């Protein structure tokens, strides 16, 4: 009976630690912050690198990202 309580207690401690680690990660990474022009551009560039194996297609994608970032900045976001 004692080992059953010990296992349940350990699982509760692990769940609490995982929850705390998640909130610390969110605070450090800034994932929950409002998107900025630069963060949108970075996200777009990452997508270009992941989805384009052809260098010409990747460059075209990155050009679109830069154009959108300049438009975003001109709108004052």
Buried (B, 14 or more C-beta within 10 A) or exposed (E): EEEEEEEEEEEEEEEEEEEEEEEEEEEEEEEEEEEBBEBBBEEBBEEBEEEBEEEEEBEEBBEEBEEBBEEBEEEEE
